[in-house]
Amino acid sequence: MRKNDRLLHVLEGRPTEVTPVWIMRQAGRYLRDYRDLRERYSFLELCTEPERIAEVTLLPLRELDVDGLIIFSDILLLLLALGVDVAFKEKEGPVILNPIRTGEDIARLKAFEPEEKKLPVLTAIRMLSGRSLPLIGFSGAPFTLASYAVEGGHSRHFLAIKTLLYQHRPLFEILMEKLTKAVTGLLEAQVAAGVDAVQLFDTWAGVLAYDDYVTFVEPYSRQIVRALEKKVPVIHFVLDSAHLLPSLALMGSRAIGIDWRIPVDRARAIVGDGVALQGNLDPAALFAPHEVIEGKVREILSKASGKGGHIFNLGHGILPQTPLENVKCMIEAVHTFSRSPDQP
């Protein structure tokens, strides 16, 4: 039986005694135990053995009083399952060795098969049954996956994906339809395996103008959110998304993740009270002195008070060099400053 369901209570629109907190990239290089594992195993090895996936997922609990666990994986593993050749480079980050540029490339994508023998993350999720905290599954959203696949990795200007979108819209739509089906299948398989909520990461959709987002991305993301919301709560995160909030508010997700570029109260004014907000400390703020971190936590909590619910998180993934003691300071501050005066 779980001992801590604060995160799920917020996603269900229920009150909590304190604000729940978890961290994007929660199991990562800022943890010494994770660094020790990386000396023995490659990143891909950690992501493809169920026992290791489960072990890494639980690593933060040795050090941190978080209110949720996110399964250890990577959004680009789905591209690997579809036949895209992804290389995880230590310094360069992920590189796509066979970028998708033509209709023939799109046609060669494999059909997604959510079998446990092909997706060890599903076995790991089942292994984590009986945990004391809610488990969050996740996937990259279709546009972000398409961006990596078409650009060949991370991009500054996203020229290749925007060229496909503007000049070859029928091909772009075929690609998005295939990825939407795959993402939905992956998240549904995670739910069947036992996750309690899912987060849809659309990291790069913020590079689009509002009208382009509504035309080229919103229909596919909405389809995924609405398919999953029938089963578990969905958190929808888009980096650099302040201009997209009116659209995100209509998707139907239980929570919207926001980055540090917009204050929480301003985001609340845009999306209304019918959805929880998640965020939104700048990851770089965790390099500040403890009194500065505590001040920023207080400010975010103050602006997040009121209707709709709030999950504390960073505005993007935690940086590898982040001092662990500063992370502990943030989490303790969230729990201390958000506790009602009448709570023990």
C-alpha positions as CSV (number, residue, x, y, z in Angstrom):
1,M,0.0,0.0,0.0
2,R,1.3,3.4,-0.9
3,K,2.1,5.8,2.0
4,N,2.2,9.0,-0.1
5,D,-0.4,9.9,-2.7
6,R,-0.1,13.7,-2.6
7,L,0.9,13.8,-6.2
8,L,-2.2,11.9,-7.3
9,H,-4.4,13.9,-5.0
10,V,-3.4,17.1,-6.8
11,L,-4.0,15.4,-10.2
12,E,-7.4,14.3,-9.0
13,G,-8.3,17.8,-7.8
14,R,-8.1,16.9,-4.2
15,P,-6.5,19.0,-1.4
16,T,-3.2,18.0,0.1
17,E,-1.5,18.9,3.4
18,V,1.7,20.0,1.6
19,T,2.6,20.6,-2.1
20,P,4.0,17.5,-3.7
21,V,7.4,17.7,-5.4
22,W,9.3,15.6,-7.9
23,I,12.1,16.5,-10.4
24,M,12.3,16.0,-14.1
25,R,15.4,13.8,-14.8
26,Q,15.1,12.8,-11.2
27,A,17.4,9.8,-11.5
28,G,20.5,11.3,-13.2
29,R,24.1,12.4,-13.0
30,Y,23.6,14.8,-10.0
31,L,23.3,11.6,-7.9
32,R,26.5,9.9,-6.9
33,D,25.0,6.5,-7.0
34,Y,23.9,7.1,-10.6
35,R,27.4,8.2,-11.6
36,D,28.8,5.0,-10.0
37,L,26.4,2.9,-12.1
38,R,27.5,4.8,-15.2
39,E,31.0,3.8,-14.6
40,R,29.9,0.2,-15.0
41,Y,27.2,0.4,-17.6
42,S,26.5,2.6,-20.7
43,F,23.3,4.7,-20.7
44,L,21.7,2.3,-23.2
45,E,22.6,-0.7,-21.0
46,L,20.9,1.0,-18.0
47,C,17.8,1.6,-20.2
48,T,17.4,-1.9,-21.6
49,E,17.7,-4.2,-18.6
50,P,14.5,-4.3,-16.4
51,E,16.5,-4.8,-13.1
52,R,18.7,-1.8,-13.8
53,I,15.7,0.4,-14.9
54,A,14.0,-0.4,-11.6
55,E,17.2,0.1,-9.6
56,V,17.9,3.5,-11.2
57,T,14.2,4.6,-10.8
58,L,14.5,4.0,-7.1
59,L,17.9,5.7,-6.6
60,P,16.5,9.2,-5.6
61,L,14.7,7.6,-2.6
62,R,18.1,7.0,-1.0
63,E,18.7,10.8,-0.8
64,L,15.5,12.7,-1.4
65,D,12.1,13.0,0.1
66,V,10.3,13.3,-3.2
67,D,6.6,12.6,-3.7
68,G,6.7,10.7,-6.9
69,L,8.9,8.4,-9.0
70,I,9.4,8.7,-12.7
71,I,10.4,5.5,-14.6
72,F,14.0,5.6,-15.8
73,S,14.0,5.6,-19.6
74,D,14.5,7.9,-22.6
75,I,12.1,9.4,-25.0
76,L,14.2,8.3,-28.0
77,L,14.0,4.6,-27.2
78,L,10.6,4.7,-28.9
79,L,12.3,5.9,-32.1
80,L,14.7,2.9,-31.8
81,A,11.7,0.6,-31.5
82,L,10.3,2.1,-34.8
83,G,13.6,1.4,-36.7
84,V,15.3,4.8,-36.3
85,D,19.0,4.4,-35.6
86,V,19.8,6.4,-32.5
87,A,23.3,6.7,-31.0
88,F,23.6,8.0,-27.5
89,K,26.8,10.0,-27.5
90,E,28.4,10.9,-24.1
91,K,29.2,14.5,-25.0
92,E,27.1,15.2,-28.1
93,G,23.9,13.8,-26.8
94,P,21.6,11.7,-29.0
95,V,22.4,11.5,-32.7
96,I,20.1,10.1,-35.4
97,L,22.2,8.1,-37.8
98,N,19.5,7.7,-40.4
99,P,17.4,10.9,-40.3
100,I,13.9,10.9,-41.7
101,R,13.8,13.2,-44.7
102,T,11.6,11.6,-47.4
103,G,8.4,9.7,-47.9
104,E,10.4,6.5,-48.3
105,D,12.0,7.1,-44.9
106,I,8.6,7.5,-43.3
107,A,7.3,4.4,-45.0
108,R,10.1,2.3,-43.6
109,L,9.2,3.1,-40.0
110,K,8.2,-0.1,-38.2
111,A,4.8,-0.6,-36.6
112,F,5.0,-0.2,-32.8
113,E,4.6,-3.4,-30.9
114,P,4.3,-2.9,-27.1
115,E,5.7,-6.3,-26.1
116,E,7.6,-6.7,-22.9
117,K,10.4,-8.6,-24.5
118,K,11.0,-5.6,-26.8
119,L,10.2,-3.0,-24.2
120,P,12.1,-3.9,-20.9
121,V,10.6,-0.7,-19.3
122,L,7.3,-2.5,-19.1
123,T,8.9,-5.4,-17.1
124,A,10.5,-2.8,-14.9
125,I,7.2,-1.1,-14.2
126,R,5.7,-4.4,-13.1
127,M,8.8,-5.0,-10.8
128,L,8.1,-1.7,-9.0
129,S,4.6,-2.7,-7.9
130,G,4.1,-2.2,-4.2
131,R,6.2,0.9,-4.1
132,S,5.4,3.6,-1.5
133,L,5.1,6.5,-4.1
134,P,3.1,7.0,-7.3
135,L,5.0,6.0,-10.4
136,I,5.0,8.3,-13.4
137,G,5.4,6.9,-16.9
138,F,6.2,9.1,-19.9
139,S,6.8,9.5,-23.6
140,G,8.0,12.1,-25.9
141,A,5.2,13.8,-27.9
142,P,5.0,13.3,-31.6
143,F,6.4,16.7,-32.6
144,T,9.4,16.4,-30.4
145,L,10.1,12.9,-31.6
146,A,9.7,14.0,-35.2
147,S,12.1,16.9,-34.5
148,Y,14.8,14.6,-33.4
149,A,14.2,12.1,-36.2
150,V,14.1,14.7,-39.0
151,E,16.8,17.1,-37.6
152,G,19.2,14.2,-36.9
153,G,19.4,15.1,-33.2
154,H,19.1,18.3,-31.3
155,S,18.8,21.5,-33.3
156,R,19.1,25.2,-32.8
157,H,16.9,26.5,-35.6
158,F,14.7,23.4,-36.4
159,L,15.0,24.2,-40.0
160,A,14.6,20.6,-41.3
161,I,11.4,19.8,-39.4
162,K,9.9,23.3,-40.2
163,T,10.8,22.8,-43.9
164,L,9.0,19.4,-43.8
165,L,6.0,21.0,-42.0
166,Y,5.7,24.0,-44.4
167,Q,6.7,22.6,-47.8
168,H,5.7,19.0,-47.5
169,R,2.7,19.0,-45.2
170,P,1.2,15.7,-46.3
171,L,4.4,13.9,-45.4
172,F,4.6,15.7,-42.1
173,E,1.1,14.6,-41.3
174,I,1.8,11.0,-42.2
175,L,4.8,11.1,-39.9
176,M,2.8,12.7,-37.1
177,E,0.0,10.1,-37.5
178,K,2.5,7.2,-37.2
179,L,4.2,8.8,-34.2
180,T,0.9,9.6,-32.5
181,K,-0.2,5.9,-32.8
182,A,3.2,4.8,-31.4
183,V,3.1,7.2,-28.5
184,T,-0.4,6.3,-27.5
185,G,0.5,2.6,-27.7
186,L,3.6,3.1,-25.5
187,L,1.7,5.1,-22.8
188,E,-1.2,2.7,-22.8
189,A,1.2,-0.2,-22.3
190,Q,2.9,1.6,-19.4
191,V,-0.5,2.1,-17.8
192,A,-1.4,-1.5,-18.3
193,A,2.0,-2.4,-16.6
194,G,1.1,-0.3,-13.6
195,V,2.1,3.4,-13.8
196,D,-0.2,5.8,-11.9
197,A,0.2,8.8,-14.1
198,V,2.0,9.7,-17.3
199,Q,3.8,12.8,-18.6
200,L,3.8,13.8,-22.2
201,F,7.1,15.6,-23.0
202,D,6.8,18.0,-26.0
203,T,10.1,19.6,-25.3
204,W,10.6,21.3,-28.7
205,A,7.0,22.4,-29.6
206,G,7.7,25.8,-28.1
207,V,9.8,26.7,-31.2
208,L,6.6,27.0,-33.1
209,A,4.4,30.1,-33.5
210,Y,1.0,29.8,-31.8
211,D,-1.0,29.3,-35.0
212,D,1.4,26.7,-36.3
213,Y,1.2,24.8,-33.1
214,V,-2.6,24.8,-33.2
215,T,-2.5,23.7,-36.8
216,F,0.3,21.2,-36.9
217,V,0.7,19.8,-33.4
218,E,-2.4,20.3,-31.2
219,P,-4.6,17.8,-32.9
220,Y,-2.1,15.0,-32.4
221,S,-1.2,15.8,-28.8
222,R,-4.9,16.2,-28.0
223,Q,-5.6,12.8,-29.4
224,I,-3.0,11.2,-27.1
225,V,-4.1,13.2,-24.0
226,R,-7.7,12.3,-24.4
227,A,-7.0,8.6,-25.0
228,L,-4.9,8.4,-21.8
229,E,-7.0,10.6,-19.6
230,K,-9.6,7.9,-19.6
231,K,-7.1,5.7,-17.8
232,V,-4.7,7.8,-15.7
233,P,-4.0,11.5,-15.1
234,V,-1.8,13.1,-17.8
235,I,0.8,15.8,-17.2
236,H,1.5,17.8,-20.4
237,F,4.9,19.5,-20.5
238,V,6.0,21.9,-23.3
239,L,9.3,23.8,-22.8
240,D,9.1,27.5,-23.6
241,S,5.3,27.3,-23.8
242,A,4.0,30.6,-22.3
243,H,2.6,31.6,-25.7
244,L,1.0,28.2,-26.1
245,L,-0.9,28.0,-22.8
246,P,-4.3,29.0,-24.3
247,S,-4.1,25.9,-26.5
248,L,-2.6,23.6,-23.8
249,A,-5.5,24.5,-21.5
250,L,-8.0,23.0,-23.9
251,M,-6.2,19.7,-24.3
252,G,-7.8,17.9,-21.4
253,S,-4.8,17.0,-19.4
254,R,-5.0,17.1,-15.6
255,A,-1.8,19.1,-15.3
256,I,0.3,21.5,-17.4
257,G,4.0,21.7,-16.8
258,I,5.4,25.2,-17.2
259,D,9.0,26.4,-17.4
260,W,10.5,29.3,-15.5
261,R,9.8,31.9,-18.2
262,I,6.3,32.7,-16.9
263,P,5.2,33.2,-13.3
264,V,2.8,30.6,-12.0
265,D,0.1,33.2,-11.2
266,R,0.3,34.5,-14.8
267,A,0.0,31.0,-16.2
268,R,-3.0,30.4,-13.9
269,A,-4.7,33.5,-15.2
270,I,-4.4,32.1,-18.7
271,V,-5.4,28.4,-18.2
272,G,-8.1,29.0,-15.5
273,D,-8.8,26.8,-12.5
274,G,-9.7,23.6,-14.1
275,V,-6.2,22.2,-14.5
276,A,-3.2,21.8,-12.1
277,L,0.1,23.5,-12.8
278,Q,3.5,21.8,-12.4
279,G,6.7,23.7,-12.0
280,N,8.5,26.0,-12.3
281,L,11.9,26.7,-10.7
282,D,14.7,27.5,-13.1
283,P,17.1,24.5,-12.8
284,A,20.0,27.0,-12.6
285,A,18.6,28.4,-9.4
286,L,19.7,25.2,-7.7
287,F,23.3,26.5,-7.9
288,A,22.4,29.5,-5.6
289,P,22.9,29.7,-1.9
290,H,20.3,27.9,0.2
291,E,18.7,31.2,1.4
292,V,18.2,32.2,-2.3
293,I,16.7,28.7,-3.1
294,E,14.3,29.0,-0.2
295,G,13.3,32.5,-1.3
296,K,12.5,31.3,-4.8
297,V,10.5,28.3,-3.5
298,R,8.5,30.6,-1.3
299,E,7.8,33.0,-4.2
300,I,6.6,30.1,-6.5
301,L,4.4,28.6,-3.7
302,S,2.9,32.0,-3.0
303,K,2.0,32.6,-6.7
304,A,0.7,29.0,-7.0
305,S,-1.7,29.3,-4.1
306,G,-5.4,29.1,-4.8
307,K,-7.6,27.0,-7.0
308,G,-6.5,24.4,-9.6
309,G,-3.7,22.7,-7.6
310,H,0.1,22.8,-7.9
311,I,2.9,20.2,-8.2
312,F,6.3,21.6,-7.5
313,N,9.0,20.8,-10.1
314,L,11.8,22.4,-12.0
315,G,11.0,24.2,-15.3
316,H,13.1,21.6,-17.2
317,G,15.3,18.7,-16.3
318,I,17.8,19.0,-13.4
319,L,21.3,19.8,-14.6
320,P,24.0,17.1,-14.0
321,Q,26.3,19.4,-12.0
322,T,23.6,20.3,-9.5
323,P,24.8,20.0,-5.9
324,L,22.7,17.3,-4.1
325,E,22.5,19.4,-0.9
326,N,20.8,22.2,-2.8
327,V,18.2,19.7,-4.2
328,K,17.5,18.6,-0.6
329,C,17.2,22.2,0.4
330,M,14.6,22.8,-2.3
331,I,12.5,19.8,-1.4
332,E,12.6,20.5,2.3
333,A,11.6,24.1,1.6
334,V,8.6,23.0,-0.6
335,H,7.3,20.7,2.2
336,T,7.9,23.2,5.0
337,F,6.6,26.4,3.4
338,S,3.6,24.8,1.8
339,R,2.4,23.1,5.0
340,S,-0.8,24.6,6.4
341,P,-0.3,26.2,9.9
342,D,-2.8,23.7,11.4
343,Q,-0.8,20.7,10.1
344,P,1.7,19.0,12.4
